[in-house]
């Protein structure tokens, strides 16, 4: 089942998930600046990804670039055997 078929209501009902909305889990995390490269890339890619509208295109044009930015910020160097995964 694709991601777009899920709703919060359905996940809560079918998977018996409790959602806690009154906790500020990430307030202590300091904001960081994204690179000019990611900013430029997203300005170009997001409208295209949203116009095409498929999850595959959104993943390739948006998500992949955000993950690469996270990799750059955290200085994660994947092992050659695991080049397709963002791991140490």
C-alpha positions in Angstrom: 0.0 0.0 0.0 1.4 3.4 -0.9 2.1 6.1 1.6 -0.6 8.3 0.1 -3.3 5.7 1.0 -2.6 6.1 4.7 -4.3 8.6 7.0 -3.6 9.3 10.6 -7.1 8.1 11.5 -6.5 4.8 9.7 -3.1 4.2 11.2 -4.5 4.9 14.7 -7.4 2.5 14.2 -5.7 -0.3 12.3 -2.3 -0.3 14.1 -3.7 0.7 17.5 -1.3 3.7 17.6 -1.6 6.4 20.3 -0.6 9.9 19.2 0.7 12.2 21.9 0.4 15.7 20.6 1.0 17.8 23.7 4.7 17.2 24.1 7.4 19.4 22.7 9.9 16.7 21.8 12.3 18.8 19.6 12.3 22.2 21.2 15.8 21.7 22.5 17.3 21.0 19.1 19.2 23.9 17.6 18.2 25.1 14.2 20.8 24.8 11.4 21.2 26.5 8.1 20.8 24.4 5.0 23.3 24.7 2.2 22.7 27.1 -0.7 22.9 24.1 -2.9 19.9 22.4 -1.2 17.9 25.6 -1.2 18.5 26.2 -4.9 17.8 22.5 -5.7 14.5 22.5 -3.8 13.4 25.8 -5.3 13.8 24.2 -8.7 12.6 20.6 -7.9 9.6 21.1 -5.5 7.3 22.7 -8.1 8.2 20.0 -10.6 7.7 17.2 -8.1 4.4 18.6 -7.0 3.2 19.1 -10.6 4.0 15.5 -11.5 2.6 14.3 -8.2 3.8 10.7 -8.0 5.5 9.5 -4.8 8.5 8.2 -6.9 9.1 11.7 -8.3 8.7 13.4 -4.9 11.1 10.9 -3.5 13.7 11.4 -6.2 13.4 15.2 -6.5 12.8 16.2 -2.8 13.5 13.4 -0.3 16.7 12.2 -1.8 18.2 15.7 -1.8 17.1 16.3 1.9 18.8 13.0 2.9 21.9 14.0 1.1 22.0 17.3 3.0 21.6 15.4 6.3 24.4 13.1 5.3 26.6 16.2 4.5 25.7 18.0 7.8 26.4 14.9 9.9 29.5 14.0 7.9 28.3 10.4 7.3 30.6 8.4 5.1 28.9 5.2 3.9 31.0 2.1 3.5 31.7 1.0 -0.1 29.6 -2.1 0.4 26.7 0.0 1.6 26.9 3.0 -0.7 23.1 3.0 -1.2 22.4 3.4 2.5 23.0 6.4 4.7 24.9 4.6 7.5 28.2 4.8 9.3 
